[in-house]
Amino acid sequence: MIQIPIVRQILLDADTGLLPYLSQQLQTQSFSPFKSQFGFYVDESCTQVTSVDDSLEIQTILLLTLKLSIVVDSQTPSDEAAVHALEFQELLDAQIIRWSQNNENLLQPISGIKSTFSQLSDIPFHGGYLPGFEIKSQFTIVYSPVTTQLSQSESAQSFLHSPGERTPISGQYEVINSDGKGTGLEITSTAGNPFPPTSESDQSYRLVDPTKHKNPNR
């Protein structure tokens, strides 16, 4: 069975994911003065994969942007509405940081969030348009693309990786059929690079010979 990418677990897991957590928090009393809806996207161009000489653990640094819309009462003066938006943004940032402090999938808590919001304007809301703001909260999450230290080769070699997925560990990978059996065909792939397409559908890759990483900044 192909493993779910760790970043999807961090964002979408029903028990520990960021988006379910924020959805729940938006229903609490703290956010009751606001109507809100949100989405997200990941800026893959800012993904960095690094390793450290003294540790075989690979760290992935991912820039994440949450896009939210909040609406305000049409009778609220614009200055007061802007204060509401700022209060909402501050509450949201605090919840994101609190979530990161309790998430075991992250290698370190979120240390800072860059938030911006637009001018007051009519924004889409439940099929119509209401006065409100569009808010962007941007931050980085740092995690390991595998759940174990790379020195634990047996655990690392139990993972299957899809074509196009970023390589977690530099080394030799065998092409695996959909039934879990190896084909005997191997490729060499470097950490951070995407796995190439396979010759048949439903094939994946499994690590067979990891390579020790050197610090890329040297």
C-alpha distance (Angstrom), angle and dihedral (degrees) to the residues before:
residue distance angle dihedral
M1 . . .
I2 3.80 . .
Q3 3.82 112.3 .
I4 3.83 119.0 -116.3
P5 3.83 107.4 -113.9
I6 3.80 109.3 -99.8
V7 3.82 92.8 -125.5
R8 3.82 89.3 61.3
Q9 3.79 89.3 51.9
I10 3.80 90.4 51.0
L11 3.80 92.6 50.5
L12 3.80 105.0 32.8
D13 3.82 110.5 23.5
A14 3.80 107.7 129.0
D15 3.82 93.7 -134.8
T16 3.82 104.1 34.2
G17 3.83 107.2 11.6
L18 3.79 121.7 122.4
L19 3.81 97.4 -129.1
P20 3.83 96.9 50.0
Y21 3.81 88.1 45.8
L22 3.80 92.7 52.4
S23 3.80 91.9 44.1
Q24 3.79 88.4 56.0
Q25 3.80 93.5 45.9
L26 3.80 92.0 50.8
Q27 3.81 87.6 62.7
T28 3.82 93.9 55.4
Q29 3.80 127.2 100.3
S30 3.82 91.9 -102.2
F31 3.80 91.0 67.0
S32 3.80 97.1 36.0
P33 3.84 94.3 107.1
F34 3.82 89.7 61.5
K35 3.77 135.1 66.5
S36 3.78 109.9 -149.1
Q37 3.79 147.4 167.8
F38 3.79 129.3 -178.7
G39 3.78 147.8 -172.0
F40 3.78 134.8 -179.0
Y41 3.75 144.9 -148.8
V42 3.79 135.0 -169.1
D43 3.80 119.9 -131.1
E44 3.81 98.6 -138.4
S45 3.80 92.1 -176.3
C46 3.81 87.8 71.0
T47 3.81 95.7 52.0
Q48 3.81 112.5 122.6
V49 3.80 127.1 -172.1
T50 3.82 115.7 -160.9
S51 3.79 137.8 168.1
V52 3.79 135.6 -164.9
D53 3.80 126.8 -130.9
D54 3.81 93.9 -131.9
S55 3.81 93.7 48.4
L56 3.78 130.0 42.8
E57 3.80 90.9 -149.8
I58 3.79 114.4 117.4
Q59 3.79 117.9 -142.0
T60 3.80 123.0 -152.5
I61 3.80 118.0 -158.4
L62 3.79 111.8 -160.7
L63 3.80 126.2 -173.2
L64 3.80 109.0 -140.4
T65 3.79 128.2 -168.9
L66 3.80 122.9 -165.3
K67 3.79 115.2 -161.3
L68 3.80 115.8 -157.5
S69 3.77 135.5 174.9
I70 3.80 123.1 -155.4
V71 3.79 125.2 -173.7
V72 3.79 128.8 -152.1
D73 3.78 134.8 -159.8
S74 3.78 110.4 -79.9
Q75 3.81 89.4 -130.4
T76 3.82 93.1 57.9
P77 3.85 113.7 106.9
S78 3.82 113.4 -114.0
D79 3.82 94.2 -115.4
E80 3.79 91.8 52.4
A81 3.81 90.3 45.8
A82 3.82 90.1 54.9
V83 3.81 89.7 53.3
H84 3.80 88.9 51.9
A85 3.81 90.2 52.1
L86 3.79 91.6 50.1
E87 3.80 91.6 49.2
F88 3.80 90.3 49.5
Q89 3.81 92.2 49.8
E90 3.81 92.3 49.7
L91 3.82 91.8 49.3
L92 3.78 90.7 48.4
D93 3.82 93.7 49.3
A94 3.80 90.6 50.5
Q95 3.81 90.6 52.7
I96 3.82 92.5 49.2
I97 3.81 91.6 52.0
R98 3.82 91.7 45.6
W99 3.82 90.0 51.5
S100 3.81 91.4 50.9
Q101 3.81 92.1 51.0
N102 3.81 90.3 58.6
N103 3.82 99.3 39.6
E104 3.80 112.8 103.4
N105 3.82 92.8 -165.8
L106 3.81 90.8 69.5
L107 3.79 120.2 82.0
Q108 3.81 91.0 -148.4
P109 3.82 136.1 6.4
I110 3.78 121.0 -98.5
S111 3.80 106.2 -89.3
G112 3.78 102.5 -170.0
I113 3.81 141.6 9.4
K114 3.79 126.8 -155.3
S115 3.80 108.5 -150.3
T116 3.79 130.1 -177.3
F117 3.79 133.5 171.3
S118 3.78 133.4 -163.0
Q119 3.76 130.7 -120.6
L120 3.81 117.8 -79.6
S121 3.81 107.7 -82.4
D122 3.80 143.2 139.7
I123 3.80 108.8 -72.6
P124 3.83 131.5 -177.2
F125 3.79 112.9 -92.9
H126 3.82 126.1 168.9
G127 3.79 94.2 -26.9
G128 3.79 96.1 -42.6
Y129 3.79 140.8 64.3
L130 3.79 127.7 -97.8
P131 3.82 133.1 170.1
G132 3.79 111.1 -90.9
F133 3.78 150.1 111.0
E134 3.78 136.2 -87.8
I135 3.80 111.3 -136.4
K136 3.81 128.8 -163.8
S137 3.80 121.3 -164.1
Q138 3.80 113.7 -171.1
F139 3.82 126.2 -171.6
T140 3.78 142.6 139.4
I141 3.78 128.8 -109.5
V142 3.80 121.3 -157.9
Y143 3.79 118.7 -153.8
S144 3.79 142.8 146.3
P145 3.82 116.4 -105.5
V146 3.81 88.6 -141.6
T147 3.78 126.1 46.9
T148 3.83 96.6 -132.5
Q149 3.77 138.3 50.6
L150 3.78 110.9 -87.6
S151 3.80 90.1 -121.8
Q152 3.80 86.4 71.6
S153 3.79 90.1 76.4
E154 3.79 96.6 171.7
S155 3.80 91.5 59.9
A156 3.80 92.7 44.0
Q157 3.79 91.0 49.3
S158 3.81 92.4 54.6
F159 3.83 92.2 69.2
L160 3.80 122.4 96.9
H161 3.80 120.2 -150.2
S162 3.80 129.3 -158.0
P163 3.84 125.0 -131.8
G164 3.81 108.2 -90.2
E165 3.82 93.3 26.6
R166 3.81 114.9 124.0
T167 3.79 113.6 -100.3
P168 3.83 110.3 -111.0
I169 3.82 97.3 -166.6
S170 3.81 130.1 26.3
G171 3.77 112.0 -121.5
Q172 3.80 147.8 77.9
Y173 3.81 117.4 -35.1
E174 3.78 127.4 -167.7
V175 3.80 121.6 -142.3
I176 3.83 108.5 -117.0
N177 3.81 125.5 -157.7
S178 3.81 122.8 -132.1
D179 3.82 89.7 -98.8
G180 3.82 90.1 61.3
K181 3.80 95.1 -108.1
G182 3.79 121.5 130.4
T183 3.81 121.1 -114.8
G184 3.79 96.2 -152.9
L185 3.82 89.5 -120.1
E186 3.80 115.2 122.5
I187 3.79 136.5 -171.2
T188 3.79 133.6 -169.5
S189 3.81 114.9 -126.4
T190 3.81 131.9 177.6
A191 3.81 124.2 -136.2
G192 3.80 111.8 -91.4
N193 3.80 95.6 20.9
P194 3.82 119.9 109.7
F195 3.79 119.1 -107.5
P196 3.84 111.8 -108.9
P197 3.82 123.1 -113.9
T198 3.80 116.4 -83.6
S199 3.79 124.6 -126.5
E200 3.82 92.1 -117.7
S201 3.79 133.5 36.2
D202 3.81 120.4 -102.4
Q203 3.80 92.5 28.3
S204 3.80 122.1 130.7
Y205 3.81 141.0 179.6
R206 3.81 132.0 -104.9
L207 3.80 127.0 -168.5
V208 3.81 113.0 -113.8
D209 3.81 103.1 163.3
P210 3.85 119.5 22.1
T211 3.79 120.3 -155.1
K212 3.83 122.1 -142.9
H213 3.79 111.0 -113.5
K214 3.77 126.6 -130.5
N215 3.78 123.7 -150.5
P216 3.84 105.7 -85.7
N217 3.82 91.7 -149.2
R218 3.79 93.3 65.9
